[in-house]
Amino acid sequence: MSENIPGSTFIEGEKVRLKTVEEGDFDFLRNNINDSRIRRAMLGDGPTNTKQLRDNHTEKRDYQFVIATSDSRVGYISIHEVSYTHGTAAISYWVDPEKQGQGHATEAIQLLLQYAFDQLRLHKVRADVREFNNSSRRVLEKIGFKHEGVLRESRYVDGKYWHRHRYGFLRHEWDSSTVECQEVSTTGDWGDSPD
């Protein structure tokens, strides 16, 4: 069954698209952010309601997208802490636990990296991953992120301090030919992208 997914497709890949976050997405985002399987791997530290999501989304500090397939929302990805002076930024992402293991995060990160390097002209993109999030670490390593270090006992989760692993990707390490994507932004309809 096809889900009504509002918003314009900003970047389209083979299996996923990165679309603008719209009012109709907030229930999906709130429900997943508050899911313990996602929450414990994120850097947030408390419950999030719809108003907080709306306020966070309207801040002019980053680029936020819903990861969608042709018929459903599957996750979220953002590029944030953008410094045009230094050419650096960080990425954050998650995929609905019921839709993990299908390559959605891998393709979404690749699409966002291509945008970061080719359009925003960034020099470096980083990602921080809690030590117990082995799936996320594998995704980053598969794409080509380099492990740069450990931020020791920097996050408190479930009664314990955990390390965060820092990963980085430099522009000259990126081969955009590995990603099939089209930048789209005008129609908002799935599949109506310009050639």
N, C-alpha and C positions, 0 to 999 in steps of 0.2 A: 504494500500500500504506500502510495506516495504521500510524503509529508509536505505541508505547505511551508516552504522555507523562504522567508522574506529576505530582502537585501540584494545588493548587487554583487556579482562575482567580480572580485578584484584581480585574482590570479587563478588561472585554471590549469590543472595538470591532467594526467591521464585518468586517474581514479578519483582524485579529490580536487576540490576548489577551495580557495580562501575567499570568504565572502565577508562583507561588512557586517558588523554587529548591529542588529536592529532591535526594536522594542520586543518583538515576538521571540527573540532568542534568550531573553533574560531568565525565563523559567528553566530552560535547558541548562544554562550556565549555572544558575543558583543550585539546582538539584545536583549537578555533578560536582561542583566545588565543595558542597557540604557532604558529599559521599566520603566516608572514611577511607575508602580505597584510593581516592584521589587526594583528599585533604592531607593525609599524612606525608605525601611526597612533595607537597607544595610548600612554599615558603611562608604562607599565611599562618595565622595562629588562632583563629577563632571562627565562629559562625559568620556567614555572609548572607545578608538579605538582599532583596531586589533593589532597594534604594541605594545601598552601598555599591552594588554593581553598576547601577545607572550613574552614580556620581563618579566612580572610578573610570567608567567608559568616556565620560565627557571631558576628563582632564586632557589637556593637549600635551601629553608627555610620551606617547608611544603609538604604535600601530597595532591594533587588536583585530583579530579575525576569528570567525567561526570556521572550523574545518567541516566541510560538507561533502557528501557523495551526491549522486544524482537524485537520491530520494530521502536522505536523512542527514541530520546533524551528527557528527561523530566526535567532535572535540573542539579545542580552542588552541590558538597560538598567538603569541605577541612578540614584537621586538620593542624593547624598552631600554631605558637608561642610555638613550642615543646621545652621543657626543660628536657633533659635526666637527668640532675643533680637533679632536683626537682621532676621529674616524672609527669609533668603537660603539658597540651596543651589546645588549644581552638578549637572549631569547628565553621564553617560557612556553610550555605547552603541556597539554594533557589530552588523553583520548578516553572517552566513555569506557569504563571497564568491560562492558558487554561487547565492545567493538574493537578491543585491543588485539594485537597479533595479526592484523590484516594489512599492514604496511601503510596505514593512514598517517601515522606520525612521521615515518621516514619521508614520504613524499611531501608532506606539508612543510617539514623543515627544509628540504631541498628547494622547494618553491620560494620559501621566505629568504633563504640564503641568496638565491639568485637575485631576488628583488633588492636585498641589502647591498650586495656587491655591485650589481649592474645599474641600479637606479639611484640608490641612496649614496653610492660611491664610498661605502664604508671600507675600512681596512681590516677590521677584526670584529668577529662576532663570538661571544662567549656564552656558555651555559653552565649552570651549577646544578649538581645532582646529589641528592642525599645518598649516603653510602649503601643503604639497603635497596635502592631503586636500580637493581641490576638491568632490568629491561630498558630503561631509559639510557643507561650507560652504553649498552650494546647498540642501541639505535644511533647514538652520537658517534660511536667508534666506527660503525658500519658506513656512515656517511663520510667520515674522514676527519672528524674532530680529533684534536690531539689532547691527551691528558696533560694538564699543565701543573697540577698540584692539588693539595688537600687543605681545606680550611678546617682545621682540627676542632672537633666538638663545638661546632658553631650553630647547631640547631638542636632544640629540645623537643623530642617527640616521644609520646607514650612512656614518660617517666625516665627517659635516658637521653644523654647528649650524643649526637651523631656527627660524624664528619660530613663535609660536603666536598665533592670532587669537582674541580674546575676544569672545564674543557674549553678549547679555543680553536677557531678556524680563521686562517688568514686569507685575504683576498687572492694572493698569488697561488694558494693551494687549491683554489676553486676551479673546477672545470665545468662551466655552464653547459657544455654539450651533453652532459650526463642527465640533464633534466629537460623534459618536454613540457613547456608551459607557454601559455599565452596570457598576456595581460589583457584583461577585459574590464570594462567598467561602465559601459553605457546602457546595456539593456537590462541586466539583472536576471535575464532568463537563462536557464541552464541550456547550454548547447548553441546559443545564438552568438557565438563569439566571432569577431572579424577574422578573416584569413590572414 
